[in-house]
Amino acid sequence: MLDWIGWGATAIFSISYFCRNATRMRLVQALAALLWIIYGILLKAPPVIFANSIVAAVATYSAWRQHSFRAQTPQETVRDSAPTN
């Protein structure tokens, strides 16, 4: 069972590279890091726990920041950018 957590974390992290949306990619990477943290806890491996805690925190923060920045920036449309007569 323990090995499956590690393999699952590896698979999820690898899948994140196929995400077209940067925010979604970071959230998927944060999920994989959480699985690595669980794996590290079960193995009693502080370096795995520590490193993936940083990855999970940074990925979650950058996804949140990207999402809130996008929510605050008005979306420019073709009609809005066309010159008026």
N, C-alpha and C positions, 0 to 999 in steps of 0.2 A: 504494500500500500504506500509506503514511504517513497519508494522510487516513482510511483505514478504521480505523486504531487510534483516532484522535480521535473518529470517528463511533461506533465501538463503545463507547468510554468514555462518551460522551454517552448512548447508548442504555441502557447498564447502569446509569448513575447515575439516569436517568429511571425505569427499571423499579423501582429501590429504593423509590420512593414507593408502590408497590403492595403492598409487603410488609406483612403484618399483624403480624408478630412484630418487635419493636424490635431484638432482637439480630440477626436475619437481615437487617434493613434496613441496619444498620451494617456488617455483613460484606459485603454487596453494594456499599455505598458505598466500602468499603476496596478492594474489587476494582477498581471503576471508577477510584479514585485511583491504583492501581498501573498501570493502563493509561495514565492521564494522565502518570504519571512516565516510562514508557517513551516515550510520545509526546514529552515534553519533552526527554528525553535525545537522541532522534533529531533533534529540531529544534535542539538545543543552546540551550534556553531555560531558564536558571536559575530565573526566577520561576515557571514552570509546575512545574518539579521541586520547588522549595522549598515552594510552597503545597500541592501534592498530597502531599508527604511528611508535612506536618503533618496534613492531612485523613486520610490512611491510618493514621497513628499514633493519632490521637484516636479514629477510628472503631473501630479494632481494640481499643484499650484499653477504650473504653466498652462494646463488645460483650462483651469478656472479663469486665469488672467486673459487668455486668448478669447475665451467665450465672452467674458464681460467687456473686453475691448471691442469685439465685434458687435455686441448688443448696443454699445454706446455710439458707434460710428454709423451714420446714416448710409444706407446702401444707395450708391449712385446708379441710376438707370440710364439707358440710352436716351430716353425722352428728356430726362433732367439735364443731360450734358449737351444736348443739341442746342445750337444757337437760336435765339428767338428773333423774329423780324419785327 
